């Protein structure tokens, strides 16, 4: 693995670890710790980046598998969706409780910046500058859809538990996925449009890869 790839892997592992630690609020004490933390795609995708880039720093079969063009392609799309959905669909920082201090708000804004902006954009830069992008085609875009489909299956199974998510008051982490509030028809339409958007993003990156190789 090149020195540039190693440097990117180390930086991204540190950024994602820091973002997850701060966003989980474990440093604010047990009473402020966020429960159901990993129900959110943002946190799962950042955890994936921590694991992937941690493994890239360790010589072995896992590292070689994660350096393949398809693995690097799925990795960058996995985390870039976090940036795209947060920036274009969700609110920037949301509302905060009156109990929050200015210091905690600053830490949380920094955590938001890490998990929603710095990690995704650094992984994008890594893909553009250092990743192998040869041989990607439409089939790669279809493989990429397994990631959002796996997350959807996870949310469907979680919703069946009937446990309400503390920050949303709903069985679903995001309003545009709230089946009970939206109704089945609108919910299904939102999911279909989201998957089509993910597929279009995948095709766009296949096109970028062809230009860069």
C-alpha positions as CSV (number, residue, x, y, z in Angstrom):
1,X,0.0,0.0,0.0
2,X,1.4,3.4,-0.9
3,X,2.4,6.1,1.6
4,X,-0.6,8.2,0.4
5,X,-3.1,5.4,1.0
6,X,-1.6,4.8,4.4
7,X,-1.8,8.5,5.3
8,X,-5.4,8.7,4.2
9,X,-6.4,5.5,6.1
10,X,-4.8,6.8,9.3
11,X,-6.5,10.3,9.1
12,X,-9.9,8.9,8.2
13,X,-9.7,6.3,11.1
14,X,-8.9,9.1,13.5
15,X,-11.6,11.4,12.2
16,X,-14.3,8.8,12.3
17,X,-13.3,7.6,15.8
18,X,-13.3,11.2,17.1
19,X,-16.7,11.9,15.4
20,X,-18.4,8.8,16.8
21,X,-17.0,9.4,20.3
22,X,-18.2,13.0,20.4
23,X,-21.5,12.4,18.7
24,X,-22.4,9.6,21.1
25,X,-21.9,12.1,24.0
26,X,-20.2,9.4,26.1
27,X,-17.8,12.1,27.3
28,X,-20.7,14.1,28.7
29,X,-21.6,11.4,31.3
30,X,-23.8,8.3,31.3
31,X,-27.0,10.4,31.7
32,X,-26.3,12.3,28.5
33,X,-25.1,9.4,26.4
34,X,-27.2,8.8,23.3
35,X,-29.0,5.5,23.3
36,X,-30.0,3.8,20.1
37,X,-27.0,5.5,18.6
38,X,-26.4,3.1,15.8
39,X,-30.0,3.2,14.5
40,X,-28.9,6.2,12.4
41,X,-27.2,5.7,9.0
42,X,-24.7,8.5,9.8
43,X,-23.3,6.6,12.7
44,X,-23.3,3.2,11.0
45,X,-21.5,4.6,8.0
46,X,-18.9,6.4,10.1
47,X,-18.4,3.1,12.1
48,X,-17.9,1.4,8.7
49,X,-15.2,3.9,7.8
50,X,-13.5,3.4,11.1
51,X,-13.4,-0.4,10.6
52,X,-12.5,-0.3,6.9
53,X,-9.7,2.2,7.3
54,X,-8.4,0.5,10.5
55,X,-8.1,-2.7,8.5
56,X,-6.4,-0.9,5.7
57,X,-3.6,-0.1,8.1
58,X,-3.1,-3.8,8.9
59,X,-1.2,-6.0,6.4
60,X,-3.1,-9.1,5.3
61,X,-5.9,-10.5,3.2
62,X,-8.5,-8.1,4.6
63,X,-6.5,-5.1,3.5
64,X,-6.0,-6.5,0.0
65,X,-9.7,-7.2,-0.3
66,X,-10.6,-3.7,0.8
67,X,-8.2,-2.2,-1.7
68,X,-10.1,-3.6,-4.8
69,X,-11.9,-1.1,-7.0
70,X,-15.3,-2.4,-6.1
71,X,-14.6,-2.2,-2.3
72,X,-13.2,1.3,-2.6
73,X,-16.2,2.4,-4.7
74,X,-18.8,1.0,-2.3
75,X,-16.9,2.5,0.6
76,X,-16.9,6.1,-0.8
77,X,-20.6,5.9,-1.7
78,X,-21.5,4.4,1.7
79,X,-20.1,7.5,3.5
80,X,-20.8,10.1,0.8
81,X,-24.6,9.4,1.1
82,X,-24.3,10.6,4.7
83,X,-23.1,14.0,3.5
84,X,-25.7,14.1,0.6
85,X,-28.7,13.3,2.8
86,X,-27.6,15.5,5.7
87,X,-26.8,18.5,3.5
88,X,-29.8,18.3,1.1
89,X,-32.5,16.6,3.1
90,X,-32.0,17.0,6.9
91,X,-31.6,20.1,9.0
92,X,-28.0,21.3,9.8
93,X,-27.9,21.1,13.6
94,X,-31.5,20.9,14.8
95,X,-32.8,22.2,18.1
96,X,-31.2,21.7,21.4
97,X,-32.4,21.4,24.9
98,X,-32.3,24.4,27.3
99,X,-30.1,22.2,29.5
100,X,-27.4,22.2,26.9
101,X,-24.5,24.6,27.7
102,X,-22.7,26.6,25.0
103,X,-19.7,24.3,25.5
104,X,-21.7,21.2,24.8
105,X,-23.4,22.8,21.8
106,X,-19.9,23.6,20.4
107,X,-18.8,20.1,20.9
108,X,-21.9,18.7,19.2
109,X,-21.6,21.0,16.3
110,X,-18.0,19.9,15.9
111,X,-19.1,16.3,16.1
112,X,-21.7,17.0,13.4
113,X,-19.1,18.5,11.2
114,X,-16.9,15.5,11.7
115,X,-19.4,12.7,10.9
116,X,-21.4,14.6,8.2
117,X,-18.7,16.6,6.5
118,X,-15.1,16.0,7.3
119,X,-15.2,12.2,7.2
120,X,-17.3,11.9,4.0
121,X,-15.3,14.6,2.1
122,X,-11.9,13.1,3.2
123,X,-13.0,9.7,2.0
124,X,-14.1,11.3,-1.3
125,X,-10.7,12.9,-1.6
126,X,-9.0,9.6,-0.8
127,X,-11.0,7.9,-3.6
128,X,-10.2,10.6,-6.1
129,X,-6.5,10.7,-5.2
130,X,-5.4,7.2,-4.2
131,X,-8.0,4.5,-4.8
132,X,-7.9,2.0,-7.7
133,X,-10.9,2.9,-10.0
134,X,-10.3,0.5,-12.9
135,X,-13.0,-1.8,-14.3
136,X,-16.1,-0.3,-12.6
137,X,-19.4,-0.6,-14.5
138,X,-23.2,-0.7,-14.1
139,X,-22.8,-4.0,-12.2
140,X,-20.8,-2.1,-9.5
141,X,-23.7,0.4,-9.1
142,X,-26.1,-2.6,-8.6
143,X,-23.7,-4.1,-5.9
144,X,-23.7,-0.7,-4.2
145,X,-27.5,-0.9,-3.7
146,X,-27.0,-3.8,-1.3
147,X,-25.8,-1.2,1.3
148,X,-29.0,0.9,1.5
149,X,-31.1,-2.3,1.1
150,X,-29.4,-3.8,4.1
151,X,-30.0,-0.7,6.1
152,X,-33.7,-0.8,5.1
153,X,-34.0,-4.4,6.2
154,X,-32.4,-3.5,9.5
155,X,-34.9,-0.6,10.1
156,X,-37.9,-2.8,9.1
157,X,-36.8,-5.4,11.7
158,X,-36.1,-2.8,14.3
159,X,-39.5,-1.1,13.8
160,X,-41.2,-4.4,14.4
161,X,-39.8,-4.3,17.9
162,X,-42.1,-1.4,18.7
163,X,-39.4,0.5,20.5
164,X,-39.6,4.2,19.9
165,X,-36.4,6.1,19.1
166,X,-35.7,8.7,21.8
167,X,-34.7,11.6,19.6
168,X,-37.6,11.2,17.1
169,X,-40.5,9.9,19.1
170,X,-41.0,7.5,16.2
171,X,-40.1,3.9,15.2
172,X,-38.1,5.4,12.4
173,X,-34.9,7.5,12.6
174,X,-35.8,9.9,9.7
175,X,-39.1,11.7,8.9
176,X,-39.1,10.7,5.2
177,X,-39.0,7.1,6.3
178,X,-41.7,7.2,8.9
179,X,-44.2,4.6,7.6
180,X,-46.8,5.2,10.3
181,X,-46.9,8.9,9.7
182,X,-46.6,8.9,5.9
183,X,-48.8,5.9,5.1
184,X,-47.7,2.9,3.1
185,X,-48.1,4.5,-0.3
186,X,-46.1,7.6,0.4
187,X,-43.5,5.7,2.4
188,X,-43.0,3.2,-0.5
189,X,-42.7,6.1,-3.0
190,X,-40.0,7.8,-0.8
191,X,-38.1,4.6,-0.6
192,X,-38.2,4.0,-4.3
193,X,-37.1,7.5,-5.1
194,X,-34.3,7.2,-2.5
195,X,-33.1,3.9,-4.1
196,X,-33.3,5.4,-7.5
197,X,-31.2,8.4,-6.3
198,X,-28.6,6.0,-4.8
199,X,-28.4,4.1,-8.1
200,X,-28.0,7.4,-10.0
201,X,-25.2,8.4,-7.6
202,X,-23.6,5.0,-8.2
203,X,-23.8,5.5,-12.0
204,X,-22.3,9.0,-11.6
205,X,-19.3,7.6,-9.8
206,X,-18.9,4.8,-12.4
207,X,-18.7,7.6,-15.0
208,X,-16.2,9.6,-12.9
209,X,-14.1,6.4,-12.5
210,X,-14.1,5.9,-16.3
211,X,-12.9,9.5,-16.7
212,X,-10.2,9.2,-14.1
213,X,-8.8,5.9,-15.5
